[in-house]
Amino acid sequence: MTSPADPPNGAGASGPGLKLLAVTACPTGIAHTYMAAEKLAQAAESLGHSMKVETQGSIGAENVLSDNDVIEADGIIIAADKDVDRTRFVGKRVLVVGVADGIHRPQRLIEQVLDAPVYEGDGSGAGRGASGAAASGGGGSGGSKGRSVTYKALMNGVSYMIPFVVVGGLLIAVSLALGGDTTSKGIVIPDDSFWKTVNDIGSIGFELMVPALSGYIAYAIADRPALVPGMVGGWIAAHGELYDSEAGAGFIGAIVTGFLAGYLVLWIKRVKVPKFVQPIMPIIVIPIVATSALGLFFIYVLGEPISWVFEQLTDWLGGLTGTSAAVLGIILGLMIAFDMGGPVNKTAFLFGAGLVSKNPEVMGACAAAIPVPPLGQGLATLLRRRMFDDQERETGLAALFMGFFGITEGAIPFAAARPARVIPANMAGGAVAGAIAGVASVEDNVPHGGPIVAVLGAVGGVPMFFVAVVVGTAVTALVTIGLMSVGGGAVGSGAAVDSGAAAGGADAVAGVGAVGAAVGGSSGAASGAAEPVLAGVGGGERAGEASGAAAARKAVASQGVAAAETGETGEVEAAPEGQVLSGYLTEQTVKERLAADGKDAAIREMAELLATTGKVADAEELVRAAFAREDQGTTGLGEEIAIPHAKTDAVTAPVVGFARSPEGIEWGAPDGTKARLVFMIAVPEADAGDEHLRILALLSRKLMAEEFRERLLGAGDVEGILGVLGEIE
């Protein structure tokens, strides 16, 4: 009997050949992590080598490699699509590939590991960025070399930026609501007020938002030496006064500085230096040189064009004041929604603010467009929840709140994650809102925007103001959903996955052209490099989760499962006869043969099977939740296996079902095989943490054994099937 903390079969087993180590990890979920571990352990055993595999899944690092393991190792394989700390492997041959290579080419990786370069640390030429941007020694396919580094770096920055946006935005919004006064200068909080202090704290969070985005993009590309130049570069991008611009470069500038810092540090790392200099390279030389070079480059090279663009836009807008109100409203709406706090947005806002006393209709158009991006993105997460992961849905709620208070930056996390879809949608909604407000001669007498200004009595023409905001918000939400659907945001086949969701089938292609978009100043990110993205079956969890080597394990109270907080393996009580997987899978939830011949029909049939247990309160909602998970990316794992799963309160307790399809069902698996073995896992939201991941881990490990799969397919009846499945425990 094993628990999810046990090493894969064969991991760490002694053998007459090499002593090898491996680390497997995928950015979302857990199944691919354990599938790669199992395959590598099996391949090593078949070749006569010993191998210990450390898995870094969503429930933490397990079977952690010790210092003695590393000292004695002949070679180390890192099969991962997320950052793995390699500092402990200095002086060892390290082969870095994607997690898919660990699943599909384990023997080849073992054969190549002795030809891999020796990892010499951050300051060496042999070492690559911690993100695993390149596969050492040519291991794996060409697709795994440089695998999705652009996309992963961008999403790393976005994931770290989101808390700053939410905390800063909500604190500012609350302070404005409870302590703000409407004045000719906008909504002002008295200096001696408690709410002014709250507002200042929120403002600090907002100011750190852009440096965090830039810094963690750089960190994902080139590890810790790139963090300082990335953050300092982001700060410079956000503060236009450093390069004589009234508006900073905003989040687009931060994306540019993040990638520049990351690749600059990688380039510096390749410079050959004397051995006595190498120890200080990552902590002194690289950060100082990269920070200075990037800062000076941005201020003296990029800063001047940004300032020039700001001035030209201001002059251009000044020449439009005598034109059609609708045309001016459209232009202002487009500008407000384009970069959400960047130079284009600031140009339109300052232009409107400067005319408040003379022509409040101009500010009225701006005020109507300002809340549209965050309100529209928040509405999109409510209308099509299955297109967004848990973190994005939570960010969407915060964006709705920020939008009400006129904080356009609430939409930045969505725009940074998928610029080619979100920015055009924001601009469409902003243009509509600005046009309606302009035609209706809506007035705003304070330099602020959002519904809050109407609530506080600063708007003339309140009904049409709200019409403009509501229609613009609806346009943004619908266009976002439409572009995500067309571009792969919701994919039933699992062949592609939205670039923001970062969850789904192996080798899914997501277009990411953030650098090109930022430099070009347009929303044409779709023209950027198409990056293959491998994400795990868990879906929805961000890449940064559970990346550490924590030894402690959470206690799993359900069904008598207990794990010690010291990191020791928990013991699982044996399930009663006729029940497996801690009693979650029983005779009731086993079906010898599926009648369905398609994926959707199979999911419905499996949901009906689970409903017979009485643990499903709403079968249709369970089906919707399972479909939503499939829309993030296929749960077809390959090897003729599919594990659809759902986290939903439509079930009252964890339940697992199993059925066979002798002919196989097309499930969009990465290896092209049809699913003949179908498991369905359903857990309540409250149990969605360790428990469903534990079940996934157990299944994915055991199902990697071909002999086990053959016996499962060949079992004669339900009793025989349960007998085979009972080995999983």
C-alpha positions in Angstrom: 0.0 0.0 0.0 1.4 3.4 -1.0 0.5 7.0 -0.6 1.1 9.9 -3.0 4.3 10.8 -1.3 5.9 7.4 -2.2 8.4 7.4 -5.0 7.4 5.8 -8.3 8.0 2.1 -8.7 11.6 1.6 -9.3 12.6 5.1 -8.1 15.7 4.8 -6.0 16.0 1.1 -6.6 19.5 -0.2 -6.7 20.9 -1.4 -10.0 24.3 -2.6 -11.4 24.7 0.4 -13.7 24.7 4.2 -13.3 23.3 6.1 -10.4 20.9 8.6 -11.9 18.7 11.3 -10.5 15.7 13.0 -12.0 13.3 15.9 -11.2 9.9 16.0 -12.9 7.5 19.0 -12.8 4.8 20.5 -14.9 3.3 24.0 -14.3 -0.3 22.9 -13.8 -1.7 19.9 -12.0 0.1 16.7 -11.2 -0.5 13.9 -13.6 2.2 14.7 -16.1 4.7 15.1 -13.3 4.1 11.6 -12.1 3.7 10.1 -15.5 7.2 11.3 -16.4 8.6 10.1 -13.1 7.2 6.6 -13.6 8.4 6.4 -17.2 11.9 7.5 -16.3 12.1 5.1 -13.3 10.9 2.2 -15.5 13.3 3.0 -18.3 16.2 3.2 -15.9 15.3 -0.2 -14.3 15.0 -1.8 -17.8 18.5 -0.5 -18.7 20.1 -1.8 -15.5 20.5 1.6 -13.8 19.3 2.9 -10.5 17.3 6.2 -10.5 15.7 8.3 -7.8 13.0 10.7 -9.0 12.0 13.9 -7.2 8.5 15.0 -8.2 7.4 18.6 -7.9 3.7 18.5 -8.3 0.9 20.7 -7.0 1.0 19.1 -3.6 4.7 19.9 -3.1 8.0 18.3 -3.7 8.1 14.5 -2.9 10.9 12.0 -2.7 13.3 14.9 -2.4 16.9 14.4 -3.5 19.4 14.5 -0.7 22.9 16.0 -0.7 24.3 12.5 -0.7 22.1 11.5 -3.7 23.5 14.4 -5.7 27.1 13.7 -4.6 26.9 10.1 -5.8 24.9 10.7 -9.0 26.4 10.1 -12.4 23.9 12.3 -14.1 20.7 14.3 -13.5 17.7 14.6 -15.8 15.3 17.6 -15.3 12.1 16.9 -17.2 10.0 20.0 -16.4 8.0 22.8 -17.8 8.4 25.0 -14.8 11.4 26.6 -13.0 13.5 24.0 -11.1 16.3 25.2 -8.8 19.5 23.7 -10.2 22.0 25.3 -7.7 22.3 22.0 -5.8 23.5 20.3 -9.1 26.6 22.4 -9.6 29.4 20.2 -10.9 27.1 17.5 -12.2 26.0 16.6 -15.7 22.5 18.0 -16.1 20.1 17.3 -19.0 17.2 19.7 -19.1 14.1 18.9 -21.2 10.4 19.3 -21.2 8.1 17.0 -19.2 6.7 15.5 -22.4 10.2 14.2 -23.2 10.3 12.4 -19.8 7.0 10.7 -20.8 7.7 9.8 -24.4 11.5 9.5 -24.6 12.8 8.2 -21.2 15.3 5.8 -22.6 16.8 8.3 -25.0 17.2 10.8 -22.1 19.0 8.2 -20.0 21.3 7.5 -23.0 22.1 11.2 -23.5 22.5 12.3 -19.9 26.3 11.4 -19.8 26.9 13.7 -22.8 25.1 16.6 -21.1 27.3 19.6 -20.1 28.4 20.0 -16.5 26.3 22.6 -14.8 28.7 25.2 -13.3 26.2 27.6 -11.7 24.6 30.9 -12.5 27.9 32.6 -13.6 29.0 30.0 -16.1 28.6 29.5 -19.7 27.5 25.9 -19.2 24.5 26.7 -17.2 21.2 27.8 -18.8 18.5 30.0 -17.3 16.6 28.5 -14.5 13.5 28.4 -16.5 14.8 25.5 -18.5 14.8 27.6 -21.6 17.0 25.2 -23.5 17.5 21.4 -23.4 21.1 20.6 -22.5 22.9 18.2 -24.8 20.2 18.2 -27.4 17.9 16.0 -25.4 14.4 15.5 -26.8 12.8 17.0 -29.8 13.5 20.3 -31.3 10.2 21.5 -29.8 11.5 21.0 -26.3 14.6 23.1 -26.9 13.8 26.6 -25.9 10.4 25.3 -25.0 7.8 28.0 -24.5 10.3 30.3 -22.7 8.6 33.4 -23.9 5.2 32.3 -22.8 6.3 30.9 -19.5 8.3 34.0 -18.7 5.4 36.3 -19.5 3.0 34.2 -17.4 5.5 34.1 -14.5 5.5 37.9 -14.5 1.7 38.1 -14.7 1.2 35.7 -11.8 3.4 37.7 -9.5 1.9 41.0 -10.7 -1.7 40.1 -9.9 -1.5 40.4 -6.1 -0.1 43.9 -6.5 -2.9 44.9 -8.8 -5.6 43.5 -6.6 -4.3 44.7 -3.3 -3.3 48.2 -4.5 -6.5 48.7 -6.6 -8.9 47.5 -3.9 -7.2 49.7 -1.2 -7.4 52.7 -3.4 -11.0 52.0 -4.3 -12.1 51.5 -0.7 -10.3 54.7 0.4 -11.9 56.7 -2.3 -15.4 55.3 -1.5 -15.2 55.9 2.2 -12.9 59.0 2.5 -13.1 60.8 -0.8 -14.6 64.2 -1.5 -15.6 65.5 -4.9 -13.6 68.6 -5.9 -12.6 70.4 -9.0 -9.4 68.5 -8.9 -11.1 65.1 -8.8 -12.0 62.8 -5.9 -9.7 64.0 -3.2 -9.0 62.5 0.2 -8.1 65.0 2.9 -4.4 64.8 3.9 -5.1 64.4 7.6 -7.6 61.6 7.0 -7.2 57.9 8.0 -8.3 57.0 4.5 -5.5 59.0 3.0 -3.1 56.6 4.7 -5.0 53.6 3.3 -4.9 55.3 -0.1 -1.1 55.8 0.1 -0.6 52.1 1.0 -2.7 51.1 -2.0 -0.7 53.5 -4.2 2.5 51.8 -3.1 1.1 48.5 -4.2 0.1 49.9 -7.6 3.6 51.4 -8.0 5.2 48.1 -7.4 2.9 46.3 -9.9 4.9 47.3 -13.0 8.3 46.5 -11.5 7.0 43.1 -10.3 5.8 42.2 -13.8 9.1 43.2 -15.3 11.3 41.6 -12.6 9.6 38.2 -12.6 9.6 38.0 -16.4 13.4 38.5 -16.2 13.7 36.0 -13.3 11.9 33.3 -15.3 14.3 33.8 -18.2 17.7 34.1 -16.4 17.1 33.3 -12.7 18.0 35.4 -9.7 20.7 37.6 -11.3 18.0 39.0 -13.6 15.6 39.9 -10.9 17.2 43.3 -9.9 17.7 44.6 -13.5 14.2 43.5 -14.3 12.6 45.3 -11.4 14.7 48.4 -11.8 13.9 48.5 -15.5 10.2 48.1 -14.7 10.4 51.0 -12.3 12.1 53.2 -14.9 9.5 52.2 -17.4 6.7 53.3 -15.0 8.2 56.6 -14.1 8.2 58.9 -17.1 9.8 61.8 -15.3 13.1 59.9 -15.6 13.0 60.4 -19.4 11.1 63.7 -19.6 7.7 62.1 -20.3 4.5 63.1 -18.4 3.4 59.4 -18.6 5.4 56.3 -18.1 5.5 53.4 -20.5 3.1 51.3 -18.3 2.8 47.6 -18.4 3.9 47.4 -22.0 7.1 49.0 -21.1 7.5 46.6 -18.2 7.1 43.6 -20.6 9.9 45.1 -22.8 12.2 45.7 -19.9 11.5 42.3 -18.4 12.5 40.5 -21.6 15.5 42.8 -22.2 16.8 42.2 -18.7 16.3 38.5 -18.9 18.1 38.0 -22.2 20.8 40.6 -21.4 21.7 38.6 -18.2 21.7 35.3 -20.3 24.1 37.0 -22.7 26.4 38.2 -19.9 26.4 34.7 -18.3 28.0 33.3 -21.5 31.0 35.7 -21.2 34.1 33.8 -20.2 35.6 35.2 -17.0 38.6 34.1 -14.8 37.7 31.5 -12.2 38.4 33.9 -9.3 35.6 36.2 -10.7 33.0 33.5 -11.1 31.8 33.4 -7.5 30.8 37.1 -7.6 29.3 37.1 -11.0 25.7 36.3 -10.1 25.5 38.5 -7.0 27.6 41.5 -8.0 28.9 41.7 -11.5 25.8 40.6 -13.5 23.2 42.6 -11.6 25.2 45.8 -11.6 26.2 45.6 -15.3 22.8 44.5 -16.5 20.9 47.1 -14.3 23.1 49.9 -15.4 23.0 49.0 -19.1 19.3 48.4 -19.2 18.5 51.6 -17.2 20.7 53.8 -19.3 19.4 52.2 -22.5 15.8 52.8 -21.6 16.3 56.4 -20.4 18.5 57.6 -23.2 17.4 55.4 -26.1 13.8 54.3 -25.6 12.7 57.1 -23.3 13.0 59.9 -25.9 10.7 58.2 -28.5 8.1 57.5 -25.7 8.2 61.2 -24.7 8.0 62.3 -28.3 4.9 60.0 -28.9 3.3 61.5 -25.8 3.8 65.1 -27.1 2.6 64.3 -30.6 -0.5 62.6 -29.4 -1.4 65.6 -27.2 -0.9 68.0 -30.1 -3.0 65.7 -32.3 -5.9 65.5 -29.8 -5.8 69.3 -29.5 -6.5 69.6 -33.2 -9.5 67.4 -32.9 -11.5 69.4 -30.4 -13.5 71.1 -33.1 -14.5 67.9 -34.9 -17.4 65.6 -34.3 -18.1 64.7 -30.7 -18.6 61.1 -31.7 -15.3 60.9 -33.5 -13.4 62.5 -30.6 -15.2 60.2 -28.2 -14.2 57.1 -30.2 -10.5 58.2 -30.3 -10.4 59.0 -26.6 -12.1 55.7 -25.8 -9.6 53.8 -28.0 -6.6 55.5 -26.3 -8.0 55.1 -22.8 -8.5 51.4 -23.2 -5.3 50.6 -25.2 -2.6 50.5 -22.5 -4.5 51.1 -19.3 -2.3 53.6 -17.5 0.5 53.7 -20.1 1.5 56.7 -22.2 -1.4 56.5 -24.6 -4.0 56.2 -21.8 -2.3 59.0 -19.9 -2.3 61.2 -22.9 -6.0 60.9 -23.3 -6.7 61.3 -19.6 -4.5 64.4 -19.2 -6.0 65.9 -22.3 -9.5 65.5 -20.9 -8.5 66.6 -17.4 -6.9 69.8 -18.8 -10.3 70.8 -20.4 -12.5 70.0 -17.4 -13.2 73.7 -16.7 -13.6 74.7 -20.4 -15.1 71.7 -22.1 -16.3 69.0 -19.6 -17.8 66.9 -22.4 -14.2 65.8 -23.3 -13.7 64.5 -19.8 -17.1 62.9 -20.0 -16.1 60.7 -22.9 -12.9 59.7 -21.0 -14.8 59.0 -17.8 -17.2 56.7 -19.6 -14.3 54.7 -21.2 -12.1 54.5 -18.1 -14.0 51.7 -16.3 -14.8 49.7 -19.4 -11.7 47.5 -19.6 -11.8 46.2 -16.0 -15.6 45.9 -16.0 -15.6 44.2 -19.4 -12.9 41.6 -18.4 -14.7 41.0 -15.1 -18.0 40.4 -16.9 -16.3 38.0 -19.3 -15.1 35.9 -16.4 -18.7 35.7 -15.1 -20.3 35.0 -18.5 -17.9 32.2 -19.6 -16.2 31.0 -16.4 -14.9 27.9 -18.1 -12.6 30.0 -20.2 -10.7 31.3 -17.1 -8.9 29.5 -14.4 -9.6 30.0 -10.7 -7.1 32.8 -10.2 -8.4 34.7 -13.2 -12.0 34.4 -12.0 -10.9 35.9 -8.6 -9.0 38.6 -10.4 -12.2 39.2 -12.5 -14.2 40.0 -9.3 -11.6 42.4 -8.2 -11.5 44.0 -11.6 -15.3 44.6 -11.4 -14.8 46.4 -8.1 -11.9 48.5 -9.4 -13.8 49.3 -12.6 -16.6 50.8 -10.5 -14.1 53.2 -9.0 -12.5 54.1 -12.3 -9.3 52.1 -11.9 -8.5 51.0 -15.5 -5.4 49.1 -14.3 -7.7 46.4 -13.0 -7.7 44.9 -16.6 -3.9 44.8 -16.9 -3.5 41.1 -15.7 -5.8 40.0 -18.5 -4.1 42.2 -21.1 -0.6 41.1 -20.1 -1.6 37.4 -20.3 -3.3 37.5 -23.7 -2.7 40.9 -25.3 -3.8 39.9 -28.8 -7.3 39.2 -27.6 -7.8 41.4 -24.6 -6.4 44.7 -25.9 -8.6 44.8 -29.0 -11.6 43.9 -27.0 -10.9 46.7 -24.5 -10.4 49.2 -27.3 -13.7 48.2 -28.9 -15.6 48.7 -25.7 -13.8 51.9 -24.9 -14.6 53.3 -28.3 -18.3 52.5 -28.0 -18.5 54.0 -24.5 -16.6 57.2 -25.6 -18.8 57.6 -28.7 -22.1 57.3 -26.8 -20.9 59.7 -24.2 -19.7 62.1 -26.8 -22.9 62.1 -28.8 -25.0 62.5 -25.7 -22.8 65.4 -24.5 -22.1 63.7 -21.1 -20.2 66.0 -18.9 -17.7 65.2 -16.2 -16.6 68.0 -13.9 -13.8 66.3 -12.2 -10.7 64.6 -13.6 -11.7 61.1 -12.7 -13.8 58.3 -14.3 -16.0 55.4 -13.6 -19.5 55.0 -12.1 -18.2 56.4 -8.8 -18.1 60.0 -10.3 -21.7 59.7 -11.2 -22.7 58.4 -7.8 -20.9 61.3 -6.2 -22.7 63.8 -8.4 -19.9 65.0 -10.6 -21.5 63.9 -13.9 -24.0 65.8 -16.1 -26.3 63.5 -18.1 -26.1 60.5 -15.7 -28.5 58.2 -17.5 -26.6 58.3 -20.8 -23.3 58.1 -18.9 -24.5 54.7 -17.5 -25.8 53.6 -20.9 -22.3 54.3 -22.3 -20.6 52.4 -19.6 -22.9 49.4 -19.7 -22.9 49.1 -23.5 -19.1 49.5 -23.6 -18.7 46.9 -20.9 -20.9 44.4 -22.8 -19.0 45.0 -26.0 -15.6 44.4 -24.3 -16.9 41.2 -22.6 -18.4 39.7 -25.7 -15.5 40.6 -28.0 -13.1 39.1 -25.4 -15.1 35.8 -25.3 -15.4 35.8 -29.1 -11.6 36.3 -29.6 -10.8 33.7 -27.0 -13.1 31.2 -28.7 -11.7 31.8 -32.1 -8.1 31.9 -30.9 -8.3 28.8 -28.8 -9.5 30.0 -25.5 -12.2 27.3 -25.4 -11.3 24.2 -27.2 -13.3 21.1 -27.1 -10.7 18.9 -28.8 -7.8 19.9 -26.7 -5.7 20.6 -29.7 -5.0 24.1 -28.6 -5.2 26.1 -25.5 -5.7 29.7 -24.8 -2.4 31.5 -24.1 -3.7 32.9 -20.8 -5.2 29.7 -19.4 -1.9 27.9 -19.5 -3.6 24.6 -19.0 -4.3 21.7 -21.3 -2.9 19.1 -23.6 0.7 18.5 -24.5 2.3 20.5 -27.3 -0.7 22.9 -27.4 0.2 25.9 -29.4 -0.5 29.3 -28.0 0.5 32.5 -29.8 2.6 34.9 -27.7 4.2 38.0 -29.2 4.3 40.2 -26.2 7.7 41.7 -27.0 6.9 42.4 -30.6 3.6 44.0 -29.5 5.3 46.1 -26.9 8.0 47.4 -29.1 5.7 48.0 -32.0 3.2 49.8 -29.8 0.3 47.8 -31.2 -2.0 45.0 -30.1 -0.8 42.6 -32.8 0.7 40.2 -30.4 -0.7 37.4 -32.5 2.2 38.0 -34.9 4.7 36.9 -32.2 6.3 33.6 -31.9 4.0 30.6 -31.5 5.2 28.8 -28.5 4.3 25.2 -27.6 3.0 24.9 -24.1 2.8 21.7 -22.2 0.5 21.8 -19.2 -0.7 19.2 -16.9 -4.0 17.5 -16.4 -4.6 19.3 -13.1 -5.7 22.5 -14.9 -6.2 25.9 -13.5 -3.3 26.0 -11.0 -0.6 28.6 -11.8 2.9 27.7 -12.6 4.3 29.2 -9.4 2.3 26.9 -7.1 4.1 24.2 -5.1 7.5 25.0 -6.8 9.5 24.7 -3.6 10.9 21.6 -2.1 8.7 21.6 0.9 8.9 18.4 2.9 5.8 18.9 4.9 2.5 17.5 3.7 -1.0 18.7 4.5 -3.2 16.3 6.5 -5.9 14.8 4.4 -8.7 14.1 6.8 -11.2 12.7 4.4 -11.8 8.9 4.5 -9.3 8.4 7.2 -6.2 9.5 5.2 -3.6 11.0 7.4 -0.2 12.5 6.7 2.4 13.7 9.2 3.3 17.3 9.0 7.0 16.4 9.3 7.0 15.1 5.7 6.6 11.4 6.6 4.4 9.3 4.4 0.8 9.0 5.6 -0.8 5.6 5.8 -4.1 5.0 4.0 -6.6 2.6 5.6 -7.6 -0.3 3.4 -10.9 0.2 1.7 -13.7 -2.3 2.4 -14.0 -5.1 -0.1 -15.5 -4.0 -3.4 -14.1 -0.5 -2.9 -10.8 1.1 -4.0 -9.1 4.5 -3.9 -10.1 5.0 -0.3 -13.6 3.9 -1.1 -14.2 6.6 -3.7 -14.5 4.0 -6.4 -17.0 1.2 -5.8 -19.0 -1.4 -7.7 -21.6 1.3 -8.4 -19.1 3.4 -10.2 -17.5 0.8 -12.5 -18.9 0.1 -15.9 -17.6 -2.7 -18.1 -18.3 -1.0 -21.4 -19.1 2.6 -22.3 -21.9 3.1 -24.8 -20.7 6.5 -25.9 -18.6 6.9 -29.0 -17.5 10.5 -28.5 -15.8 12.5 -25.7 -18.8 14.7 -24.7 -21.2 11.7 -24.6 -18.7 9.7 -22.6 -18.4 12.5 -20.0 -22.2 12.6 -19.7 -22.4 8.8 -19.3 -19.7 8.9 -16.6 -21.5 11.7 -14.8 -24.7 9.6 -14.8 -22.6 6.6 -13.5 -21.3 8.8 -10.6 -24.9 10.0 -9.9 -26.0 6.5 -8.9 -24.0 6.8 -5.7 -26.2 9.6 -4.3 -23.1 11.8 -4.0 -24.0 14.0 -7.0 -26.5 16.7 -6.2 -26.7 18.1 -9.7 -25.5 15.8 -12.5 -25.9 18.5 -15.2 -23.7 20.9 -13.2 -21.1 18.2 -12.9 -21.2 17.7 -16.6 -20.7 21.5 -17.1 -17.8 21.5 -14.7 -16.2 18.6 -16.5 -16.7 20.3 -19.9 -15.2 23.5 -18.5 -12.1 21.5 -17.5 -11.9 20.0 -21.0 -12.1 23.5 -22.5 -8.9 24.4 -20.7 -7.2 21.4 -22.3 -7.7 17.8 -22.9 -7.6 15.3 -20.1 -6.6 12.6 -22.5 -3.2 11.6 -21.1 -2.1 9.2 -23.9 -1.4 5.5 -23.5 -5.1 5.0 -24.1 -6.1 6.8 -20.9 -8.4 9.7 -20.1 -9.1 11.1 -16.7 -11.8 13.8 -16.9 -12.3 15.5 -13.6 -14.2 18.3 -12.0 -14.1 20.5 -8.8 -17.6 21.5 -8.1 -20.2 21.7 -5.3 -22.5 19.7 -7.6 -21.0 16.7 -5.7 -21.3 16.3 -1.9 -18.3 14.0 -1.4 -15.3 12.8 -3.5 -16.3 10.1 -6.0 -14.4 8.3 -8.8 -15.8 6.3 -11.7 -14.2 3.9 -14.2 -15.4 2.6 -17.5 -13.8 0.9 -20.6 -14.3 1.5 -24.3 -12.9 -1.4 -26.3 -13.0 0.6 -29.5 -11.6 3.7 -27.9 -12.8 7.3 -27.8 -11.0 10.2 -29.5 -9.9 12.4 -26.6 -7.3 14.7 -28.1 -4.4 12.8 -26.4 -0.9 14.1 -27.1 0.2 10.7 -28.5 -2.8 10.3 -30.7 -4.2 7.2 -29.0 -7.9 6.8 -28.3 -9.0 6.5 -24.7 -10.0 2.9 -23.8 -9.6 3.4 -20.0 -11.7 6.3 -18.7 -11.6 7.5 -15.1 -13.8 10.3 -13.9 -13.0 12.2 -10.6 -15.4 14.6 -9.0 -14.7 16.4 -5.7 -16.4 19.2 -3.9 -14.7 22.6 -4.0 -13.8 22.3 -0.3 -11.9 19.1 -1.0 -10.4 20.3 -4.3 -6.9 20.8 -2.9 -4.9 17.7 -1.9 -7.6 15.1 -2.4 -8.2 15.2 -6.1 -4.5 15.7 -6.7 -3.8 12.6 -4.5 -6.2 10.6 -6.6 -4.6 11.8 -9.8 -1.2 11.0 -8.5 -2.1 7.5 -7.6 -3.8 6.8 -11.0 -1.2 8.4 -13.2 1.6 6.5 -11.5 0.0 3.1 -11.7 -1.4 3.5 -15.2 2.0 4.0 -16.7 2.6 0.3 -16.4 1.6 -1.4 -19.6 1.1 -4.7 -17.9 -1.4 -3.1 -15.5 -3.3 -1.5 -18.3 -3.5 -4.7 -20.2 -4.9 -6.6 -17.2 -7.4 -3.8 -16.6 -8.6 -4.0 -20.2 -8.8 -7.8 -20.0 -10.6 -8.1 -16.7 -13.8 -10.2 -17.3 -16.3 -8.4 -15.1 -16.8 -5.7 -12.5 -15.4 -7.9 -9.8 -12.3 -8.5 -11.9 -11.9 -4.8 -12.7 -12.1 -3.9 -9.0 -9.5 -6.6 -8.2 -7.0 -5.0 -10.6 -7.8 -1.5 -9.5 -7.4 -2.5 -5.9 -3.6 -2.7 -6.6 -3.5 1.1 -6.9 -3.8 1.5 -3.1 
